[in-house]
């Protein structure tokens, strides 16, 4: 067994009706119950409370837990494999690859920058993102694109905030861009908003939905009926775009990866 962050782990195999599924059994002092995660790199990981680490039936309990969720497991394992294959096929952030921008795939084309240009730049067309690369620029295409995407994201988010804040009777004191892995935006009680720059890769409606969501938190914290009524007053289709972001999370978070992309973890308890 290997210790990882005070947890004890061991490999195991669940012999299920649909065939064997290898998994890692993890005993964690922080766990309160059984949980399964479909991790992009480690595969299936089952976590249970550390207090049960000495139980001889630990593996049996984990296998029974997985058996109850076998349809879910196989459905999502298949979906992860399909998503990874599609993202690999697109080629990532390289010359000739395809990445999303404002909800549509764009092919990347890299060309030399004209004489006199000191910094690489990106120009967007209907179905292409053309990188004008300066010969001395050692940055990767992904780094060049990210810098440009951040600028585009800032413009789009600032525009959406301006379009909705007054009518929603809120006034954010600051807006920042970050690159979180688990949320698209956040709001503090002090009036500060933060957004993922990757929202610019999604359709404009999805970006606007997140902006409205966080602006609404400046009036109503929590997710009760008043909050959702406020969101719906500005984006009646907010459920559609929240679902879109959930379904395309892996695509957006790995869009600039040049290699076959990892799939974000899925969790079931």
N, C-alpha and C positions, 0 to 999 in steps of 0.2 A: 504494500500500500504506500501511496505518496501523500505527504501533507501539503496542502495548499491553503494559505490564509487560515490556519488553525482548523481546517477541515481535513477529513480523512477520505481518500478516494481509492476505489478499486475497480478494475474492469470486470464486466459481467456480460452475459448473453441471455436475452429473453427468448425462449422457444415459444413462439406464438403461432396460432393457427395459420396465419398467412406467411410464416417463415421466420427464421431467427432474426432478431434485431440486437446488435451489439450496443451496449450502453455503459456509461460510467456511473457507479453508485457512489454518491457523495454524502458523507455524514457531516453535517454542519451544526455548530453550537448555536447558530442564529436561527436555524429552521424551526418552525412550529408545527409543520405538517409535511406531507409528501408533495413534491412538485417535480414536474418534468420540463426540461428546456431542450428545444431543438437548436443546438448551437451550430453556427456555420462552420467552425473549425473542429470542434470536438465531437460533433454528432449528438446523440441522445444522452442527456445527463439527468439522472434522477437524484434529487436531494431529499434527505430525511433528517430528522433531529439527531444530534450527536448522542443523545441519551440512549438511542437504540443501536449504537455502533457495536455493542457487544452481543446483540441478539443474534442467535444462530439463524433465525428466519428472516434476516434483513433482506437478503437477495430474493427470497420467495415473496416477501411483501412487495418489493419493488416490481417483480415480474407480474404479480397480480394487479398492481397499480397500472402497469403498462397495458396489460391485457384488456382492462376496462376501457382503455383509450386507444386501442389498436386502430380503429377506423380513422380517428383524428390523426394519429401518428403517421399512418401511411399516406393519408391525403396530403398532409403538410410536407412530409419528406419528398413526396413526388412533386409538389409545387415548388419546393426549394430547388430541387434538381432542374426543373424546367426553367425557373427564373435565372439560375446560374448559367445554364446553357445559352439562354437568350442574350444575357448580358455579355457573355464571352463572345458570342457571334457578332455583336455590335462593334467590338474592337476597342472600346474605351477611348480615353483621351489621347489618341495618337492620330497621325496623319492618315486619313481614310476611315477613321472610326466614326461612330455615330453616338451622339449624346443628346439628352433632352434640353430644350431651352424654351421656356414659356409653354410647356406642355407638348411640344412637337419635336420629333427627332431631327437633328441637324448633322450633316456630314462635316467633319473637320478637314480643312484643307490648309496646308502650311506652305507659305510662299515667302521668298526673301523680301525684306522690307526695302523700300526705295532708299536711295542714297540720301544721307542727311538725317534720317530718322534715328533717334538715339535709344528708343525703348520699344520693345515688341508690343504690338497692339492686336486687337481683334475687331473684325467688322462682321456684322450679322447680315445675312441675306435671307430670302424666304426659306431655303432649305440647307443653307451652308453657314458655317462659322469659319471665316478665313483668318488665320493667324499670320500676321505680317511679322516675321521673325527677324530681329537684328542679328547679324552674324556673330557678334560677341556675347550674345545672351546665352548663358549657361543653364537657365531655368528650363524645366521640362514643359511640354505643352500643357500638362495639367496645371502647373503653377501659373502659367500665363493666363490660361482660361479662368482659373479661380479668381485671380485678381480682377479680371474683367467682369466676371459674374457678380462679384461683390459690389462693384460699382453699379451694375444694372439692378441688383437687388435693392440697394439703398435708394435708388431713384424710384423704383416701383413701390417699395414699402412707404417711403416718405409721401408719395402721391396718394396712396390709399389711406394713410393716417389723416392727411389733410382733407380728403374727401368725406371722411366719416366723423372725425372727432367733434366738430362743432355741433352737428346735429345730434350726436349722442351725449352732448353736454359734458365732455371730458377734455382734459388738457394734459397730455403726458409731459413730464418734465424732462425726459431724456429717452432717446431711442438708440439702441445699439444692435449691431449684427454679430452673431456668433456662429458656431458650428456644433451645436449639441447633437447627441445621438438619439435621445429619447423623447424630445419634444420639439415642436415647430416654433413655439413662442412662449413667452412668460411675461407676467406683470407683477410688479411689487406694490405694496401698499403705499409706497412713497411716490408712486406715479411713474416709475421707470418701466419701459417696455424693452424686451429683447426678442429678436427674431433670428431664425436660421436663414443664412444667405441662400441656402439651397431651395428656398421657396421660389426663387426666380426660375428654377428649372421646371416647376410645375405650371399648370394652366393659371392664367391671371385670376380666375375665379377662386382657385384654391388659396392663392396668396392673399387675396382680399378677405376670404373667410377667416383666415388665421388673424389678420389684422383686426377685423371686427371683433373676433373672440377676445383678444387681449384688451382692446379698448373697452369692451363691456366689463371686464374685470376691474376697471378703474371706477366703475359705479357699483358693481355687485360682485363681491368675492364669493367663491363657491359656485356650484353648478345646479342651483335650484330653478324652479319655474320662472322666477323673475329674470334670472340671468338668460335663460334660453329664449324667453320672449323678447328680450332686448336684442339678442343676436339675430333672431328671426326677423325682427323689424327692419334690419339692414340687409340680411342675406337669407331670404326665405328658403333657399336651397342649401343651407349650410351643411345638412346631413350628407348630401351627395358629395360635397367636396371634402368633408372630413373623412368619409369612407375612401375617397380617391387617394388621399394622402396616406391613409393606412395601407391600402392595397399596393401603393407604389413606393413605399418607404425604402425598400432595398434599392430600387432603381435610382432614386434620388441620392441616397447616401453613398452609393458606389459609382456614380456616374463618371467620375474622373479617374477611376482606377484603370490603369492600362492593361492589367492582367485580368483573368477570369475573376469576377467579383464574388465577394463573400455575401452570404445571406444573413440578415439580421436574425437574432434569436427569437424563437417562438416559445411561449410559456403556457403551461396548463397546470392546474392544481387540482 
